[in-house]
Structure formats: structure tokens, C-alpha cells
Amino acid sequence: MDRKRDDAIDDVFRALADPTRRALLDSLFARNGQTLSEMCDGMAMTRQAVTKHLVLLEDANLIATVKRGREKLHFLNPVPIHEIGERWISKYERGRLDALSDLKKALEKDE
């Protein structure tokens, strides 16, 4: 894996490590395309603090923004999370799934 890709993955893990940023992502999952004001609703922090978290999420490519007049809409980008799943989770599950498949075949063979 190249250095640039490693840095991008590190950014995603750093962004996901914080519970506030995960809550912001959950909020976008529930309702995509929110403004900053909407993202601040229900958060026990200042608008500036939410903005800092959103900047980190955007830097990690976990959210994308689109300007609409004076507002900026925030959208969830699930691709980096999917890539982590493929790279770090799926490969560990393959062995278990192969073992279960082998067990199933062995049990069916005995019948």
C-alpha cells in the first residue's frame, strides 16, 4: 500500500475514534444533506466545536459538502468506511466463513 493511501486510512481511523464525530456521521446517516445549524441541534457543544469536527470528517473524506446559497449542506460519504471494512474486517471473516463452509460440506458428506 502506498504512503498516500496509508495516510488517508489513518485519517479515517482518527476521525472515527471520536464519539462526537461518530454521532455526527450517525446524524447524517439518519438524514443526509444537513446544514451546520441542523447538525448542531442536539449537540451539547458550540457551533465552532461542531464545525471543527465537521472539518476533520471532511478532511478524512467521510463527508462531502455542497454550497446552496449561503448554506453548506453536509452529506455522508460511506466509501472510506466500506474500504476499511473490506481491508480490515472482511479478510478476518474469510477464514471463519471458509471453516464453516468446510464443516457444512463435511457434515453433509456424512449424511
N, C-alpha and C positions, 0 to 999 in steps of 0.2 A: 504494500500500500504506500502511496506517495505521501510526502510530508504535508502537502496542502489538504489532502483528504483526511489525514490523521488530525490536523488542526480543526477541521470542520466537525469531525466526530467529537473531539474534545469539547468544542463549543456547545454542541448539543447536550452532552452529558453534564456540563457545568450549568447550562440553562435548566435542565430537568432536575437538578439536585435541589433546587429551592422550592419549598412548598407553595409560596406565593405565585411563582411563575407557573407551577403546575395548575394552580387554581385558575389563573388567567387562561391557560390553554383549555381547561375544562369548560370555562365560561364560553369560549369561542366554539368549542365542540357543540355545546348546547344551542348556541345561537351565533352563527358566523356573521361577520360584517358589522361589528360594533364600533361605535365611536369611543374616544377616550372617556368621555363622560359616562357612557354606558358601562365601560369596563371598570370605572371607579365605583359604581353602585355596589354596595355590599362589601366593599373592601375597607378594612379598618386602617387606612393609611392615606397620606396626602396624594393629591393628583401628581405631584412631582415624583413621588416614590413609585407610583404605578407606571409613570412614563419611563423611569429608569429600568424597571423590569421589562416593559414592552420593548425598549431598545435592545436589551440583551437577547430577548426572544427573536427579535428581527435579525440581529447580528448572527444568531445561530440558525437562521433560515427556518425557524419554526412558525413564524407568522409572516404574512405579506401585508402591505398596506396599499391603499388606493385613495388618492385625494378626491373628494367630492365637495367642490366649492371650498369653504373654509374648514371643512371637517376632513379627518383622515379616518377611513374605515380599516379595521383590522380583521384579517382572515387567517384561519388556521391553515398551516401547510403541514400535512401529516407525512410527507415524503421522508424527511430525516428520521422520524420515529420508525417508520416502516423499514428503512435501511438498517437501523440499529437492530430491529427485530430479526431481519434477515442475516445480518452479520454476527450478532452476538447471542441470539436466543435460538433461532432455528437450528443452527448447527449442533447445539447441545441436545436438542429434542430428537434429531435424526437417529441417533444411536438407540434411544428408548423406543422409538417407533419401529425401527428395524428389529429390535429384540421382540417386541410384541407381535410383529408380523411373523417372525420365525417361530415363536411359541404357538401362534394360531395355526400355522401350517403343520407343525409337529403334532398338535392335538387333533387336527382334522385327519392327519395321516393315520393316527392310532384308531380312529373310529371305524 
